[in-house]
Amino acid sequence: MTRLALSLLAIVHGAVLLAGFLAPYDFAAQNRAFPFSPPTRLHFVDSQGKFHIRPFLYEQNRAYPIHFFVQGTPYKLLAIFSSRLHLFGVEAPARVFLLGTDAYGRDQFSRLLYGGRLSLLAGLLAAALSLGLGLLLGAAAGFYGGWIDEIVMRGAELFIALPWLYLLFAVRAFLPLHIPAGQAFLLILMIIGLIGWARPARLIRGVVLSAKERTYILAARGFGASDLYLLRRHVLPQTMGVVLTQATLLIPQYILAEVTLSYLGLGVGEPEPSWGNMLAGLQQYHVLVSYWWMFLPGLALIPVFLAYFVLANALLEFSSTPCQVSV
């Protein structure tokens, strides 16, 4: 299960990283003639019963084959290299909408890939910020103790007691509603990341408290090792198990936080896609009951969350397994 989870996460993150290549259209390109078009049906058998290796679709009673490695809308590959090469496409006037379209006729498959890049990156970066801050404060509190420990732990208790979701709403409500997508993304990262440091800090503090009393660390201190050397060489490596476990738990939480904010219109705004604002159309009743493919961004969250939780469970089991020492 662990290998399957790792493979799934690698595929998902790789797909959103290569969104420009995999997406047949630009995420903001509108096709007003195709609002809420259902997913395109691909065929391998034509009306005469003949099998075709290359998939095709029917448009106005004419078959249009799917072509691979075609030239299309320009994009930035890995946000660095300019390219026009797309994995697949179809000749005009036909359109291929693998996951249907939204109210503006925008391709949902393309938007799902580009939106995943934003939502998944928000989870990764916010978790890195929380864990970095938690590692710094937790290690300082556990290693030095005294007034540093007291201040850090009282602050951690305060942040743990706060209802973080409502705090996110409150902080975001004080910010300008219409701000550029890049600034909105950075603000979301800062808000989410700075709120979630407390629990990792407490766990890391516990590991550091135990580690600093080990015999070899006391011996190294007796030989004149500096605090920085002890932390870097002996203490912090012992916290990596806690850090990795917390990462697998925090990333899906922060992805969900970004999706929730964007769904409520407090995150990244249109036309920049995220899985949250793609789901915002479901707030309209006629969309909710009539167009099932509009749920797909929400369904995409399920395997991602399950994969992270499988990894977290595997890390917990590994860290709780006693080491067998041969004599």
C-alpha distance (Angstrom), angle and dihedral (degrees) to the residues before:
residue distance angle dihedral
M1 . . .
T2 3.80 . .
R3 3.81 92.6 .
L4 3.78 90.1 47.0
A5 3.80 90.7 51.0
L6 3.81 91.9 48.7
S7 3.80 91.1 47.8
L8 3.79 92.1 49.4
L9 3.79 92.8 49.5
A10 3.80 90.9 47.0
I11 3.82 90.9 51.6
V12 3.82 94.0 46.7
H13 3.79 95.4 46.1
G14 3.79 91.4 43.2
A15 3.81 90.9 50.9
V16 3.81 94.6 51.8
L17 3.80 90.5 43.7
L18 3.83 88.9 56.1
A19 3.81 93.0 40.0
G20 3.80 94.3 131.2
F21 3.81 92.1 55.2
L22 3.81 96.6 42.7
A23 3.82 97.3 41.6
P24 3.82 113.4 84.1
Y25 3.83 93.8 -153.8
D26 3.76 141.0 29.9
F27 3.81 111.3 -88.7
A28 3.83 91.9 -124.6
A29 3.82 97.9 43.6
Q30 3.79 109.4 120.3
N31 3.79 126.5 -150.6
R32 3.80 102.1 -170.6
A33 3.81 90.5 -177.4
F34 3.83 90.1 63.9
P35 3.83 108.5 50.0
F36 3.80 113.0 165.7
S37 3.78 92.8 -4.8
P38 3.81 111.1 177.4
P39 3.80 120.0 -118.7
T40 3.78 112.0 -69.1
R41 3.79 114.7 -105.0
L42 3.78 113.1 -129.1
H43 3.79 119.6 -153.7
F44 3.78 135.7 -158.3
V45 3.82 96.5 178.5
D46 3.80 120.1 59.6
S47 3.80 128.5 -147.1
Q48 3.83 90.4 -87.4
G49 3.80 91.2 56.5
K50 3.80 94.3 -108.3
F51 3.81 116.8 145.8
H52 3.82 119.0 -130.8
I53 3.79 125.0 -163.0
R54 3.81 90.7 -151.9
P55 3.84 112.6 67.4
F56 3.78 117.5 -124.7
L57 3.78 140.6 -177.8
Y58 3.77 134.2 -142.8
E59 3.80 120.1 -119.8
Q60 3.81 119.2 173.8
N61 3.81 91.2 -15.3
R62 3.80 91.6 -53.6
A63 3.79 127.2 111.8
Y64 3.80 117.4 -125.8
P65 3.81 115.9 -170.6
I66 3.80 121.4 -140.1
H67 3.80 111.0 -113.4
F68 3.79 123.2 -154.4
F69 3.81 128.8 -141.3
V70 3.78 94.8 16.3
Q71 3.80 132.2 165.5
G72 3.79 115.6 -107.8
T73 3.78 144.9 132.4
P74 3.82 112.5 -2.5
Y75 3.80 117.6 -112.6
K76 3.80 141.4 162.8
L77 3.80 113.0 -98.1
L78 3.82 108.6 -142.0
A79 3.84 85.1 -8.7
I80 3.83 88.0 -76.1
F81 3.80 114.5 68.6
S82 3.81 123.6 59.0
S83 3.79 114.0 -132.0
R84 3.78 142.7 159.4
L85 3.81 97.1 -165.8
H86 3.82 115.9 118.2
L87 3.78 128.0 -174.7
F88 3.80 94.6 -124.0
G89 3.75 142.5 -4.7
V90 3.78 144.5 155.3
E91 3.78 133.6 -124.1
A92 3.81 118.7 -97.1
P93 2.97 137.3 -74.4
A94 3.80 86.2 36.2
R95 3.79 120.1 81.1
V96 3.79 128.6 -157.2
F97 3.80 113.7 -149.2
L98 3.79 105.7 174.4
L99 3.82 92.9 -177.6
G100 3.79 99.2 24.7
T101 3.80 127.8 -112.5
D102 3.79 137.2 -80.1
A103 3.81 129.8 -125.0
Y104 3.82 91.5 -70.4
G105 3.78 95.0 47.1
R106 3.81 93.0 -106.6
D107 3.79 116.2 154.7
Q108 3.81 108.4 -103.6
F109 3.81 93.8 -157.4
S110 3.80 91.8 57.2
R111 3.79 91.8 45.0
L112 3.81 91.5 47.5
L113 3.80 90.7 56.6
Y114 3.81 94.9 45.3
G115 3.81 92.1 41.4
G116 3.79 91.5 50.8
R117 3.77 89.0 55.5
L118 3.79 89.6 60.0
S119 3.81 98.7 39.3
L120 3.81 96.1 45.3
L121 3.79 92.6 43.1
A122 3.80 89.7 51.5
G123 3.81 89.7 55.4
L124 3.80 93.8 47.4
L125 3.80 96.7 46.2
A126 3.81 95.3 42.1
A127 3.81 90.2 49.8
A128 3.81 90.0 49.3
L129 3.80 89.7 52.1
S130 3.81 93.6 48.2
L131 3.80 93.7 45.8
G132 3.79 93.0 45.3
L133 3.80 91.3 52.1
G134 3.80 92.1 41.5
L135 3.80 91.7 49.5
L136 3.80 92.4 50.0
L137 3.80 96.4 46.4
G138 3.81 96.4 36.8
A139 3.80 92.9 50.0
A140 3.80 92.2 47.2
A141 3.81 92.1 48.0
G142 3.81 94.2 47.7
F143 3.79 97.3 41.5
Y144 3.80 100.7 43.5
G145 3.82 101.7 26.1
G146 3.80 118.2 179.1
W147 3.77 119.1 83.8
I148 3.82 92.3 -12.3
D149 3.79 90.3 58.2
E150 3.79 91.4 46.2
I151 3.79 94.9 51.5
V152 3.81 95.1 44.3
M153 3.80 94.9 47.1
R154 3.81 94.6 46.6
G155 3.79 88.6 49.8
A156 3.82 90.3 48.7
E157 3.81 91.2 51.4
L158 3.79 89.7 51.5
F159 3.82 93.3 51.3
I160 3.81 92.5 45.2
A161 3.81 91.3 51.5
L162 3.80 93.1 50.5
P163 3.83 116.2 94.2
W164 3.80 95.0 -118.1
L165 3.80 96.8 -162.3
Y166 3.80 93.3 55.6
L167 3.78 89.5 42.8
L168 3.82 88.8 55.4
F169 3.79 90.0 52.4
A170 3.80 92.2 47.9
V171 3.80 95.0 48.8
R172 3.80 93.5 44.4
A173 3.81 91.2 47.8
F174 3.81 90.4 60.2
L175 3.81 90.9 55.2
P176 3.82 124.3 82.2
L177 3.77 111.7 -81.1
H178 3.81 97.3 -141.8
I179 3.78 110.2 48.0
P180 3.83 131.0 142.0
A181 3.79 115.8 -79.0
G182 3.80 93.2 -115.5
Q183 3.79 93.0 52.9
A184 3.80 91.8 45.3
F185 3.80 90.3 52.0
L186 3.81 92.7 50.5
L187 3.79 91.9 46.7
I188 3.79 91.3 51.9
L189 3.80 89.8 50.2
M190 3.78 92.4 50.2
I191 3.79 94.2 47.0
I192 3.80 96.1 46.0
G193 3.80 95.4 40.2
L194 3.79 96.7 47.9
I195 3.80 93.2 49.4
G196 3.81 97.7 53.3
W197 3.82 102.8 54.4
A198 3.81 97.5 94.1
R199 3.80 103.2 77.1
P200 3.84 95.7 45.9
A201 3.82 88.9 46.8
R202 3.80 92.3 55.7
L203 3.79 93.0 48.3
I204 3.80 93.0 46.3
R205 3.81 90.2 48.1
G206 3.80 89.6 56.8
V207 3.80 92.3 51.6
V208 3.82 91.8 47.8
L209 3.82 92.3 48.7
S210 3.80 89.4 56.2
A211 3.80 95.9 40.4
K212 3.79 97.8 51.2
E213 3.83 90.9 60.4
R214 3.82 93.8 56.5
T215 3.79 114.1 122.4
Y216 3.79 96.6 -121.1
I217 3.81 91.3 51.6
L218 3.80 91.3 50.6
A219 3.80 88.1 48.5
A220 3.80 91.8 50.1
R221 3.79 90.0 50.2
G222 3.80 89.1 50.6
F223 3.81 89.5 55.4
G224 3.80 89.8 55.6
A225 3.83 102.4 -95.5
S226 3.80 112.3 164.5
D227 3.79 123.7 -121.4
L228 3.80 90.7 -112.0
Y229 3.81 91.3 53.0
L230 3.80 92.6 48.3
L231 3.78 92.4 49.0
R232 3.78 95.0 45.4
R233 3.79 98.8 41.3
H234 3.81 105.9 31.1
V235 3.81 114.5 11.0
L236 3.82 108.8 39.6
P237 3.84 95.1 48.3
Q238 3.82 87.6 61.9
T239 3.82 90.3 58.9
M240 3.82 94.7 57.7
G241 3.80 92.7 92.1
V242 3.81 90.8 56.2
V243 3.82 91.5 43.7
L244 3.81 93.6 52.1
T245 3.81 93.0 45.3
Q246 3.79 91.6 49.3
A247 3.81 90.2 47.7
T248 3.80 92.1 57.1
L249 3.81 89.2 50.2
L250 3.79 98.6 42.6
I251 3.81 99.1 45.4
P252 3.84 95.4 65.4
Q253 3.81 90.4 43.0
Y254 3.78 91.0 54.1
I255 3.79 93.0 44.4
L256 3.80 87.4 54.4
A257 3.81 90.7 47.7
E258 3.81 91.2 53.8
V259 3.80 91.5 45.9
T260 3.81 90.8 49.8
L261 3.81 93.9 49.9
S262 3.80 92.5 46.8
Y263 3.81 91.7 45.8
L264 3.81 89.6 55.5
G265 3.81 92.0 47.2
L266 3.82 94.7 -107.6
G267 3.79 97.3 106.6
V268 3.78 134.0 55.7
G269 3.79 109.3 -18.9
E270 3.78 133.9 -141.2
P271 2.96 140.4 -39.1
E272 3.83 89.2 26.7
P273 3.81 104.5 81.9
S274 3.77 128.4 -133.7
W275 3.78 127.1 164.0
G276 3.79 88.0 -108.0
N277 3.80 99.8 55.3
M278 3.81 89.7 41.0
L279 3.81 86.8 62.0
A280 3.80 92.0 47.8
G281 3.80 90.5 86.8
L282 3.80 88.4 69.0
Q283 3.80 88.7 71.8
Q284 3.81 85.2 80.7
Y285 3.78 111.3 81.9
H286 3.81 97.3 -141.5
V287 3.82 89.8 54.1
L288 3.80 91.5 46.7
V289 3.79 94.5 54.9
S290 3.81 101.8 32.4
Y291 3.81 111.1 39.5
W292 3.79 112.9 51.1
W293 3.81 94.5 177.9
M294 3.81 89.7 68.7
F295 3.83 87.0 73.7
L296 3.82 92.6 61.8
P297 3.85 97.0 93.6
G298 3.80 87.8 57.0
L299 3.79 92.5 47.3
A300 3.82 89.3 51.3
L301 3.81 88.2 64.6
I302 3.81 93.2 61.6
P303 3.85 100.5 68.7
V304 3.82 90.6 40.6
F305 3.81 91.9 53.4
L306 3.80 92.9 43.8
A307 3.80 91.4 51.2
Y308 3.81 92.2 51.7
F309 3.80 91.8 47.5
V310 3.81 91.0 50.2
L311 3.80 88.9 53.1
A312 3.80 91.1 47.7
N313 3.81 91.0 51.0
A314 3.81 91.3 48.5
L315 3.81 91.3 50.6
L316 3.80 91.3 48.6
E317 3.79 91.9 50.8
F318 3.79 91.4 47.1
S319 3.80 93.4 49.7
S320 3.82 92.1 47.8
T321 3.83 94.5 49.2
P322 3.82 109.7 102.7
C323 3.77 115.5 -122.8
Q324 3.80 116.1 -115.8
V325 3.77 110.7 -136.2
S326 3.80 118.1 -162.5
V327 3.79 117.8 -145.0
